[in-house]
Amino acid sequence: MLARAAEAIASGGLNLEGFAEVDGRLHVLTADARSARHALEAAGLAVSAEREVVVVRIEDRSGAAAEVFGRLASAGVNVRHTYVASGHRIVIAADEPEKALAALQSPAGA
C-alpha cells in the first residue's frame, strides 16, 4: 500500500513530506491535502479522512522532542498520534490542534 500511495502522490506532482502507518491506516503529510486525496483516489486507494495536524520544526539535538511533548502534556493536550516528517519536523495529531499550537507558541514556562 505504501508504494502505491507514494507513487500516486508523486504522479500528482506532490512531495511526500511525511508518512506513518498507525493502527492499519496510512497517514501522509503533503503541502496540498486536496490534491493528495485526488491522486490517491485516482489510484484506487480509499481516503477515509483528513485531519488537521500541527507540524513543528525542532532542533536536531537531544531533548528537543521531549520539550515539545512536555509542553503539550503540561497544557493537557491529548496527542492521538505523531510521526517525523522531513526537515526536522514532527507531525502531531491532537484532539484539539488549536490548543496544541497555542501551547507550543507560548513562551516556555508560561
Backbone bond lengths (Angstrom), bond angles and torsions (degrees), N, CA, C in turn:
res aa  C-N    CA-C-N  psi(-1)  N-CA   C-N-CA  omega(-1)  CA-C   N-CA-C  phi
1 M - - - 1.448 - - 1.527 110.69 -
2 L 1.318 118.04 -39.95 1.462 120.75 -178.43 1.527 111.01 -61.81
3 A 1.317 117.11 -42.42 1.463 119.92 -179.97 1.520 110.35 -62.57
4 R 1.324 117.92 -45.20 1.473 120.98 179.45 1.516 110.89 -62.99
5 A 1.320 117.06 -42.07 1.472 120.89 -179.60 1.523 110.29 -65.46
6 A 1.319 117.21 -45.33 1.470 120.56 -179.71 1.523 110.89 -63.29
7 E 1.329 116.87 -41.67 1.464 120.66 178.01 1.526 111.17 -64.26
8 A 1.334 116.77 -41.36 1.465 120.98 -179.82 1.527 110.72 -63.73
9 I 1.307 116.39 -44.49 1.467 120.57 -179.67 1.525 110.13 -65.12
10 A 1.321 116.92 -42.70 1.471 120.30 178.21 1.523 110.90 -63.81
11 S 1.336 117.16 -38.89 1.472 120.07 -179.81 1.526 111.03 -65.60
12 G 1.333 116.73 -23.13 1.460 121.19 176.05 1.513 112.45 -84.82
13 G 1.347 116.71 5.20 1.456 120.79 179.08 1.514 113.92 76.60
14 L 1.329 116.49 19.06 1.464 121.09 -178.03 1.514 111.40 -105.94
15 N 1.312 115.89 150.38 1.454 122.40 173.82 1.520 108.71 -91.66
16 L 1.304 116.91 132.94 1.459 122.21 174.54 1.524 106.76 -83.87
17 E 1.322 116.51 98.52 1.464 121.98 -172.38 1.524 113.12 -81.04
18 G 1.319 116.48 -24.18 1.455 120.97 178.30 1.509 108.74 -167.55
19 F 1.335 116.17 156.10 1.457 119.95 177.02 1.512 109.51 -160.85
20 A 1.326 114.64 156.43 1.462 121.34 175.39 1.517 108.32 -159.60
21 E 1.308 115.91 150.80 1.454 121.52 171.46 1.516 106.20 -101.76
22 V 1.325 116.65 122.35 1.463 122.02 -179.55 1.525 108.13 -129.78
23 D 1.312 116.78 119.00 1.467 121.73 178.58 1.526 112.32 53.37
24 G 1.317 116.90 41.44 1.452 121.34 176.96 1.517 115.23 79.93
25 R 1.316 117.78 5.86 1.463 121.69 178.82 1.529 109.17 -117.28
26 L 1.314 114.25 139.93 1.454 119.78 178.34 1.523 108.74 -89.59
27 H 1.308 116.41 127.20 1.463 123.12 176.56 1.517 106.65 -109.34
28 V 1.337 116.16 130.74 1.462 119.87 -179.75 1.522 109.94 -127.31
29 L 1.316 114.96 148.54 1.454 121.99 176.48 1.521 107.74 -118.08
30 T 1.337 115.69 121.95 1.457 121.94 174.47 1.523 107.66 -135.74
31 A 1.314 115.79 169.56 1.467 120.04 178.77 1.527 111.71 -76.25
32 D 1.331 117.60 -16.45 1.460 121.51 -175.14 1.525 109.99 -138.27
33 A 1.323 116.54 93.81 1.469 121.38 -176.45 1.523 112.17 -61.69
34 R 1.312 116.93 -38.77 1.472 120.09 -177.79 1.531 111.05 -63.87
35 S 1.323 116.60 -45.88 1.466 120.22 178.80 1.523 111.27 -66.62
36 A 1.326 117.20 -36.57 1.469 120.89 177.74 1.527 110.09 -64.01
37 R 1.323 116.41 -43.47 1.478 120.10 177.98 1.527 109.99 -59.10
38 H 1.325 116.07 -46.86 1.458 120.42 -178.98 1.532 110.76 -60.67
39 A 1.320 117.30 -45.15 1.465 121.44 -179.14 1.528 111.10 -63.98
40 L 1.318 117.26 -42.08 1.466 120.85 179.81 1.523 111.09 -65.73
41 E 1.329 116.48 -44.63 1.465 120.08 -179.75 1.528 110.90 -66.95
42 A 1.335 118.02 -36.57 1.456 121.48 177.70 1.532 111.45 -63.75
43 A 1.334 116.23 -27.21 1.468 121.51 178.31 1.526 111.89 -87.09
44 G 1.337 116.33 3.64 1.465 120.30 178.29 1.515 114.37 85.37
45 L 1.316 117.05 14.10 1.465 120.83 178.64 1.525 109.19 -97.72
46 A 1.315 116.24 132.74 1.461 121.14 -179.99 1.524 109.83 -78.27
47 V 1.319 115.83 135.12 1.463 121.64 174.27 1.520 105.56 -107.43
48 S 1.333 116.06 113.97 1.461 119.61 -174.84 1.517 112.89 -85.70
49 A 1.325 118.05 -25.79 1.462 119.99 -177.87 1.517 110.57 -169.53
50 E 1.308 114.51 160.53 1.461 121.90 168.66 1.512 106.02 -119.89
51 R 1.315 116.29 146.50 1.452 120.17 -176.95 1.520 109.79 -137.13
52 E 1.315 115.63 136.65 1.459 120.21 173.67 1.523 107.82 -72.28
53 V 1.317 115.99 133.53 1.462 121.18 178.86 1.519 109.15 -128.52
54 V 1.308 115.09 163.76 1.458 122.03 173.64 1.522 106.50 -105.89
55 V 1.327 115.89 128.80 1.461 120.96 179.07 1.518 107.53 -113.35
56 V 1.331 115.46 122.46 1.456 121.77 -173.81 1.525 109.79 -120.71
57 R 1.305 116.25 127.10 1.469 120.48 173.78 1.531 106.96 -84.02
58 I 1.325 115.99 131.02 1.462 119.74 -179.83 1.527 109.93 -124.43
59 E 1.301 114.22 159.29 1.456 120.21 176.49 1.525 109.10 -72.51
60 D 1.319 115.97 149.92 1.459 122.11 176.69 1.523 108.14 -87.57
61 R 1.341 114.94 78.05 1.473 119.97 -179.43 1.522 109.71 -154.02
62 S 1.262 115.01 159.84 1.461 121.97 178.73 1.524 110.35 -60.57
63 G 1.311 116.98 131.39 1.460 121.91 175.95 1.518 115.73 90.84
64 A 1.332 117.85 -7.78 1.474 120.11 -177.01 1.526 111.12 -63.37
65 A 1.309 117.65 -46.73 1.469 120.58 179.23 1.526 110.78 -66.74
66 A 1.324 116.87 -37.16 1.468 120.42 178.61 1.528 110.74 -60.33
67 E 1.321 116.75 -38.03 1.470 120.19 177.87 1.524 111.03 -64.78
68 V 1.328 117.13 -44.14 1.471 121.05 179.31 1.523 110.18 -60.26
69 F 1.323 117.06 -51.63 1.460 120.03 -175.94 1.522 111.92 -71.72
70 G 1.319 117.30 -28.30 1.465 120.53 174.59 1.525 111.35 -65.57
71 R 1.319 116.77 -41.33 1.470 120.95 178.02 1.532 110.52 -64.02
72 L 1.326 116.23 -41.45 1.465 119.71 178.46 1.523 110.90 -64.37
73 A 1.314 116.52 -43.19 1.466 120.46 179.33 1.524 110.96 -63.89
74 S 1.314 117.06 -42.76 1.468 120.79 179.32 1.522 111.92 -62.25
75 A 1.335 116.35 -30.52 1.466 120.88 179.80 1.528 111.98 -87.09
76 G 1.328 116.99 -0.74 1.460 120.36 179.35 1.520 113.85 74.78
77 V 1.323 116.89 27.56 1.460 121.30 -179.25 1.528 109.37 -85.51
78 N 1.332 116.23 127.96 1.456 121.14 176.53 1.527 108.71 -90.15
79 V 1.328 116.47 117.85 1.459 122.64 179.73 1.524 107.86 -95.67
80 R 1.335 116.42 121.38 1.468 122.31 178.78 1.522 111.34 -77.00
81 H 1.316 115.90 -47.96 1.461 121.00 175.15 1.520 108.65 -160.68
82 T 1.300 113.98 163.91 1.461 120.76 -179.09 1.514 108.62 -150.20
83 Y 1.316 115.51 153.91 1.464 119.91 175.35 1.519 109.08 -155.63
84 V 1.312 115.37 168.51 1.455 121.70 -177.66 1.522 108.70 -94.47
85 A 1.328 116.10 140.57 1.459 122.54 176.39 1.528 108.47 -119.14
86 S 1.315 115.72 171.95 1.465 120.41 179.45 1.529 110.59 -62.41
87 G 1.311 115.58 158.37 1.460 120.87 175.04 1.512 114.67 72.86
88 H 1.321 117.81 35.59 1.474 122.36 178.49 1.527 111.59 55.82
89 R 1.327 115.95 46.98 1.457 120.59 179.99 1.518 110.54 -119.08
90 I 1.322 114.26 149.94 1.454 122.35 174.64 1.522 107.29 -115.85
91 V 1.331 116.14 133.63 1.456 122.55 176.61 1.521 106.86 -100.00
92 I 1.337 115.91 127.85 1.464 120.83 -176.19 1.524 109.04 -124.16
93 A 1.325 116.07 118.50 1.459 121.66 174.27 1.526 106.41 -100.29
94 A 1.317 115.99 107.78 1.465 121.96 -177.32 1.520 109.42 -115.10
95 D 1.329 115.60 155.42 1.469 119.73 176.79 1.524 111.12 -59.82
96 E 1.323 116.45 -35.30 1.464 121.65 -179.76 1.534 108.80 -126.39
97 P 1.345 117.38 86.39 1.460 119.96 -176.41 1.525 113.51 -58.28
98 E 1.331 117.13 -36.05 1.469 119.78 -179.66 1.531 110.77 -64.98
99 K 1.326 116.02 -39.37 1.466 120.72 178.48 1.535 109.93 -67.04
100 A 1.318 116.24 -39.02 1.472 120.31 178.41 1.519 110.16 -63.55
101 L 1.319 116.41 -46.15 1.459 120.74 -179.70 1.525 110.99 -62.14
102 A 1.319 116.67 -42.87 1.473 120.43 178.84 1.521 110.83 -61.93
103 A 1.322 117.15 -41.10 1.473 120.88 -179.93 1.524 111.16 -63.95
104 L 1.311 116.68 -35.38 1.461 120.72 -178.23 1.517 112.69 -82.14
105 Q 1.338 117.17 -22.32 1.468 120.35 179.86 1.511 112.53 -90.82
106 S 1.331 118.10 -17.76 1.468 119.83 -179.37 1.525 109.17 -73.94
107 P 1.329 116.69 152.20 1.467 120.30 179.62 1.535 110.58 -58.05
108 A 1.311 117.02 141.66 1.465 121.74 178.21 1.511 110.09 -55.47
109 G 1.321 115.14 135.51 1.464 120.72 178.14 1.518 114.01 82.06
110 A 1.352 117.29 0.61 1.469 120.17 -179.23 1.504 111.91 -78.90
